[in-house]
Amino acid sequence: MVNAAQIVGTAPTAISNYQYGPACVSIIHGLTLLRRTILFVTTPAREKRAMMRRWLKIFLLVVPLTGCSAQQNIQEDAETVVILPANQKTAYVTTPVDGRDGAKIYFRSGVLTAMIVADAFAPYFINLTLGSSQETRDEALASARSQQADYLIEPKILRWRDVDTAWTGVVDQATVTVSIIETNSGTMIKSGTIDAKGSFMGIAAGHPEDFLEKPIRQYAESLFSQ
C-alpha cells in the first residue's frame, strides 16, 4: 500500500559544556516568542504580507522533505527468486488474523488486507478466489485444494497501527508478509515483507490499508512474467 529512504542525522557538535536548566530554557523561549510577536504586530501591513509570502514559500519547500508523504518498503526473500507465469494459473487468497499493535487489536484489518492482496494479484491469474474467513495454513491449503487452485497466497499481518498522528506524534504503520505456496506440495515458492508507514505531517492522511495498496501491487507485479 517506492522504497522508503531512512534519513539518519548526526548528533550536533557540542560548542559548550554549559547547559541551561529547564526553567531557564522555558523563559528564554517565552521571551523569544514574545519579541517575535511584538515585532510582527508593529510591522506595517505591506511588510507583513511580504513576510507571510516568504514564510509560505519556505514552508512549501520544506514540507515535502519532512515526512509529508507515505513511505513504503518491500523486502523480498532472496532465497526464493521465482518468476511466475502470468494468466496461466489459479490462486486462493486466505484471510489473515486481524493485526494488532501491542494489546490493541484492529478488527477487520485482516479482511481489508486480504482484499488488497486479492485485488493486486487478480490480474495475474485466470481465476482467483478470496477466502471468507480466517484460516491456519493447513486449513487454507485444504480450502485451496478444494477450489482446485494452483497456488495459495497467504498474507500475514506482523504489525498494524492506526492512530491520530496529529495528537500522538506517531505515524500509522502496517507490516505484512505475503507468501505464495504451491498447493499440491505445500512448498513455499516466494515470500516478501511489505512495510508501509503514514506521514507525520498529515498531508498524506489515511489509514494503514491506504498505504498498503501501492507496494502490494508493486510486489505482485514483480513476481510475474508478462
N, C-alpha and C positions, 0 to 999 in steps of 0.2 A: 503498500500500500505502500541510477543516481547513487552513487556511493557516498556515504557520509564522510566528510573530512573532519577530523578532530583537531582542533587548534589548541596546542599546548603552549601556554605562556611561561616565560621565565620569570623568576622572582626578581623584583627590583633591587638594585644595589643599595645598600644602606649608606646614607651620607652622614648620619649622626647616630650616636648611641643614645641620645636623649629622646625620650618619648613623653608626649603629653598624656596626662591622666584622662579617663573617660569624661569626667565632668568638664575639664578644660576644653577638650575637643568639641563637646556639645556647645559650649559657649562660643567658641571660635566659629563653628558652623552657623550658629544662630546670628552672630554679628555679621558674617559674610552675606547671609541671605537677606538680612535687614538692609544692609548697604546697597545690595543689588536692587532690592525693591524700591528704595528711595530714589536711586538713580533712574530707574525706569519710569517711576511716577512723574519725576520732574523733567523728563526728556520731552522735547517738543514732539507734536504728533507726527510730523514728517519723518523725523529721525526714528520714532518708534516703529513706523511702518517699514522703514529700511532695515531696522534691526530684526524685526519679525521675519522679513523676507530672507535675510541672511541665515537666521536660525532654521527656517524651514528648509532651505537648500542643504544646510549641514545635516539636518535630520533625515532628509530623503537620501543623502549619500551614505550616511552611517547605518541606517536601519537595515538595509539588505545584508550588511556584514555582521549583524549582531543576533543572528539566530531567528530571523523572521520567517524562514521557510522550513518546512518539514524536512527531516533527514531520514534517509533510508540506507541500509547496508545489507548486501546479500553475500553470504559466505557459503560456498559450495563445498561439499565433501570431495577433496582431491582424489580420494581413493576410488571413487566411482564415477569416472569420466565416461559417460554414456550419452550418445546422441540417439534419440528415439525417432522412429519413422512417424511422420505426421499423417493424420487422417487414414490410418490403416488398422488401428486397434480400438478396443473399447475399454472403459475405465469405470471404477466405482470410487466415489469420494466419501470417506467416513466423516462423521461429525465429532469433533474433539470435545473433551471435557471443558467446561467453562473456565476461562482464565481467572487468575487471581493476582493480587498484589498484597503479600503478607497474608493476613487473615481475611481480607476482603475479597469476596467472590463477585465477579461481574457476570450476572445471569444473562444468558443469550449470546455471550461473546463467542461461545463455541459454534452456535448456529450461524452467526454472522461470518465467522472465519471460514466455515465450510462453504458458504455461499460465495464468498470472494474467491476461494480456491477453485470451486467448480466453474465459476464464470471465466476465470483466467485460463483454465485447461480445456474447456469445452471445444474451442476452435480446432484443437489438435487431435480430436478423437472422432470416430464416426458415430459413436454413441457414448454418453457419459451419464451415469446415474448418481444422484446425491442421496446418501443415507439420511433417514428421517430422525434417527436417534443416536445418542452417544453409545459407542461400542468399544470393547477391548480389541486388540489387534486380531486375536483369534476369531472373535465374533465378526469383525469386519471382513476378514478373509473368507469366512463362511458365507457372508452376505454377498461378497464379490463373486464367489464361485456360483452361488445360486442365480446371480444375474448374468452368468457366463462372461464376466468381464476379464479382459486380459491382464489388467493392472489394478492394483489397489493404490489409491492416492490417500495418504494418511497425514493430515495436518495435526500438529500438536502445539498447544499454547504454552510457552515457557513463562511468559510474563504478560500481564495486561494491566495497564494503569490508565484510568480515565478520571482526571481531576480538573479543578478550576485553577488553571495556571496563574491567572491574574491574582488570585488570593493566596495560593500556596507557594508560588515561585518554582513549582515542579512541573515538568512537561509531561504530556501524555506519552505512553510508550506501549508498543506491542512487539513481543518477540515470539516468532512462530517457526517451527521446523516443518518442512514439507518433505515427506518420504514417498518414493514410488517403489512399490513392491510387486514382483511378478506373482500373479495369483496362484498359479499351479504349484510352483515350487516354494512359495513363501520367501523368496530371496529378495532382499533389498537391493535395487539396482541404482538408486540415486537418492541423495538426501541433501538438503540445503537449509540454512537458517536465515531467516529474514528478520531484521531488527528495524523497526520504524519508530521515529520519535516526532513529536509535535514541535511547536515553536514557543520560545519564551515570550515573544512579543505579542502573540495573539492574532497577528495578521493572517497566519495560516491556521486559524482556529478550526477545530473539528474534533473528531473522536478517533481512537486508535484504529477502528476499521477503515476510516477515511485515508489514513496514512499507509495502510497495508496494500491497498488496491494496486498502486503503480508498481512497487517492487515485486509483488507476486506475479503480475502479468509479465514483467521482465524476466523473472526466473523461469516461468513456463515457456516463454518464447526461446530462451537459451537452450532448452533441452531437446528441441525437435528440429529435424532436417526438413527443409521446405521442398 
